[in-house]
Amino acid sequence: MPHGARSVISVFLLDDHALFRAGVRAAVEGSPDMRIAGEAATEREALDAFRFGLRQGPDVILTDPAAVGIPMAEFIGRAAELLAPRPVRVLIVSTADSEAEVVKAVRSGVHGVLGKSADRDELMRAIRTVTGGGAVFGPAAAECLRHCFTTTGDIRGPGAFPELTPREHEVLDLLARGCPNRDIARRLFLSEKTVRNHVSHIFAKLDVKDRSAATARARAAGMGAGSPG
């Protein structure tokens, strides 16, 4: 980008409702700082797009897992591998707003949850916030999270970091045991490159700079019990 130029946010739509995609597409294309990178009605279509045509994007994946019927954590993990080293940021826009569904979404690694009743300006702000690395939760989702964390107390163990995907939890636990990337790759049947990508995502999500800091946070939360042997 030339000096002083404004970057354009690329958005990928994953929803099986054509009318909803059309509405979001119109809103995005009406914003000078955004563009549609692509769209899909199914998980397979989305992953194929990431695999064959979108290695330079998107900045945000906007989806409704309830409508598409996809396991969010698994989808995010596969998308992260296909789009690496670019970070995968996911914004859910859904009618599903139960406490269990919201907490499950957060645990899967999404960066925001909005209701489908959100207006255009709210949606555009959410996309910009998520692109910038922030998190956004609509009123219903925020209330669900508030109730969850005020009634369950401190969360330790694998649930300590709901922003991490299940795979990232596994990697963090092995980091906390002192395992190098090569051992983590062998234990989880992954390539070392994939492990490095997971480690980078963990650092970003936990806002830490190195393995020592990540390990300290994991051990403080009760993770990493046992030896690496």
C-alpha positions in Angstrom: 0.0 0.0 0.0 1.3 3.5 -0.7 2.2 5.6 2.3 -0.9 7.0 3.9 -3.2 4.7 1.9 -6.1 3.2 3.8 -6.3 -0.6 3.7 -9.5 -2.3 2.6 -11.1 -4.9 4.8 -12.0 -8.1 3.0 -15.0 -10.0 4.2 -16.0 -13.6 3.5 -19.7 -14.6 3.9 -20.7 -18.1 5.0 -24.4 -18.5 5.4 -27.0 -20.7 3.7 -29.6 -17.9 3.4 -29.1 -16.1 0.1 -31.2 -13.1 1.2 -29.1 -12.6 4.3 -25.9 -12.8 2.2 -27.3 -10.3 -0.3 -28.1 -7.9 2.5 -24.7 -8.1 4.1 -23.0 -7.9 0.7 -24.9 -4.7 -0.1 -23.8 -3.2 3.3 -20.2 -4.2 2.8 -20.0 -3.0 -0.7 -21.5 0.3 0.3 -18.6 0.9 2.7 -15.5 2.4 1.1 -13.1 0.6 3.4 -14.6 -2.9 2.8 -15.0 -5.4 0.1 -16.5 -8.9 -0.3 -13.7 -11.5 -0.7 -16.1 -14.3 -1.5 -19.1 -16.1 -0.2 -20.4 -19.7 0.4 -23.5 -21.5 1.4 -21.7 -24.5 3.0 -18.6 -25.3 4.9 -17.2 -27.3 2.0 -17.6 -24.4 -0.4 -15.9 -22.0 2.1 -12.9 -24.4 2.7 -12.5 -25.0 -1.1 -12.4 -21.2 -1.6 -9.8 -20.8 1.1 -7.8 -23.8 -0.4 -7.8 -22.7 -4.0 -8.5 -19.0 -4.3 -8.2 -16.9 -1.1 -4.7 -17.5 0.3 -4.3 -13.7 0.8 -7.5 -13.3 2.7 -10.1 -12.7 4.0 -9.7 -10.4 7.0 -13.0 -11.5 8.5 -15.2 -14.6 8.1 -18.8 -13.7 8.8 -21.0 -16.7 9.5 -23.9 -18.3 11.2 -22.9 -21.8 12.3 -26.4 -22.6 13.4 -27.7 -21.9 9.8 -24.8 -23.7 8.1 -24.7 -26.5 10.6 -20.9 -26.6 11.1 -18.8 -27.4 14.2 -17.2 -24.0 14.7 -14.0 -25.1 16.4 -13.2 -27.6 13.7 -14.0 -25.1 11.0 -11.8 -22.4 12.5 -8.9 -24.9 12.9 -9.1 -26.0 9.2 -9.5 -22.4 8.0 -6.4 -21.4 10.0 -4.3 -24.1 8.4 -5.5 -23.2 4.9 -5.0 -19.4 5.4 -1.8 -19.5 7.5 0.1 -17.4 8.3 -2.7 -14.9 8.0 -4.8 -14.8 11.2 -8.3 -16.1 11.0 -10.9 -13.8 12.6 -14.5 -15.0 12.8 -17.6 -12.9 13.5 -20.8 -14.9 14.2 -24.1 -13.2 13.2 -26.8 -15.6 14.4 -30.3 -15.9 15.8 -28.9 -18.4 18.3 -28.3 -16.6 21.6 -28.5 -19.2 24.5 -25.8 -19.1 27.1 -24.5 -22.5 26.1 -24.3 -21.5 22.4 -22.5 -18.2 23.1 -20.0 -19.8 25.5 -19.4 -22.6 22.9 -18.8 -20.1 20.2 -16.2 -18.2 22.4 -14.5 -21.4 23.3 -14.2 -22.3 19.6 -12.1 -19.1 19.0 -14.6 -16.6 17.4 -13.9 -12.9 17.9 -17.5 -11.8 18.1 -21.1 -12.7 18.4 -23.9 -10.5 17.1 -27.7 -11.1 16.7 -29.2 -11.0 13.2 -31.3 -8.1 14.4 -28.1 -5.9 14.5 -28.4 -2.9 12.2 -26.0 -2.0 9.4 -23.9 0.4 11.4 -23.5 -2.0 14.3 -22.4 -4.7 11.9 -19.9 -2.5 10.1 -18.4 -1.4 13.5 -18.2 -5.0 14.5 -16.3 -6.0 11.3 -13.8 -3.2 11.8 -13.3 -4.0 15.5 -12.7 -7.7 14.8 -10.3 -6.9 11.9 -8.3 -4.7 14.3 -7.9 -7.7 16.7 -10.7 -6.7 19.1 -13.8 -8.7 20.2 -17.4 -7.7 19.8 -20.5 -9.1 21.5 -24.1 -7.9 21.0 -26.3 -7.2 24.1 -27.7 -10.7 24.3 -24.3 -12.4 23.9 -22.7 -10.1 26.4 -25.3 -10.8 29.0 -24.9 -14.6 28.4 -21.1 -14.2 29.0 -21.6 -12.0 32.1 -24.0 -14.5 33.6 -21.7 -17.4 32.8 -18.6 -15.9 34.3 -20.3 -14.4 37.4 -21.9 -17.7 38.3 -19.1 -20.1 37.6 -16.2 -18.2 39.3 -12.6 -18.5 38.1 -12.2 -20.9 35.3 -9.2 -23.2 35.4 -7.9 -26.1 33.3 -8.8 -26.5 29.7 -11.7 -23.9 30.0 -9.4 -21.2 31.3 -8.9 -19.6 27.9 -12.2 -19.6 26.0 -10.7 -17.6 23.2 -8.6 -20.6 22.2 -9.8 -23.4 19.9 -9.7 -27.0 21.3 -6.5 -27.7 19.2 -4.9 -24.5 20.6 -5.7 -25.7 24.1 -3.9 -29.0 23.3 -0.9 -27.1 22.0 -0.8 -24.7 25.0 -1.0 -27.6 27.4 2.0 -29.3 25.8 3.8 -26.0 25.8 3.2 -25.7 29.5 4.7 -29.2 29.9 7.9 -28.0 28.3 7.5 -29.7 24.9 9.3 -28.3 21.9 7.4 -27.8 18.6 8.8 -31.1 17.2 7.4 -33.1 20.1 4.1 -31.3 19.9 3.9 -32.1 16.2 4.6 -35.8 16.9 2.1 -36.1 19.7 -0.7 -34.3 17.8 0.1 -35.8 14.4 0.7 -32.3 12.9 3.4 -30.8 10.9 5.9 -28.5 12.6 4.7 -25.6 10.4 1.1 -26.2 11.6 2.3 -26.2 15.3 4.2 -23.0 14.7 1.0 -21.4 13.3 -0.9 -22.6 16.3 1.7 -21.2 18.7 1.6 -17.8 16.9 -2.2 -17.7 17.2 -1.9 -18.6 20.9 0.6 -15.8 21.5 -1.7 -13.3 19.8 -4.9 -14.4 21.6 -3.3 -14.4 25.0 -1.4 -11.2 24.3 2.0 -12.7 25.2 5.3 -12.3 23.5 7.0 -15.7 24.0 6.7 -19.3 25.1 7.8 -18.4 28.7 4.9 -16.0 29.1 2.4 -18.3 27.5 3.7 -21.2 29.7 3.4 -19.0 32.9 -0.2 -18.1 32.1 -1.1 -21.7 31.3 0.4 -23.1 34.4 -1.2 -20.4 36.6 -4.5 -21.7 35.1 -3.8 -25.3 36.1 -2.6 -26.5 32.7 0.5 -28.4 31.8 0.3 -31.0 34.7 2.7 -33.8 34.3 6.0 -34.2 32.5 6.6 -34.1 28.8 7.8 -37.6 28.7 
